[in-house]
Amino acid sequence: FENFSGFTSKSLDQIHDRLQKLVSQLEIHGVSLSQEDANLKFLHSLPSE
């Protein structure tokens, strides 16, 4: 999760889907993240223009 980043060739939907899958896997393994943490990770992972 800490190393998650978006790729410039990926769409916003693809980046979001990847992050959601990662968050779901973490929850399965007992790691709980706040919605704010997930949102911030998504925003920080977006490629800069």
Summary of the structure (lengths in Angstrom):
residues: 49
radius of gyration: 10.8
end to end distance: 22.8
largest distance: 35.5
contacts: 95
relative contact order: 0.23
helix: 57%
strand: 0%
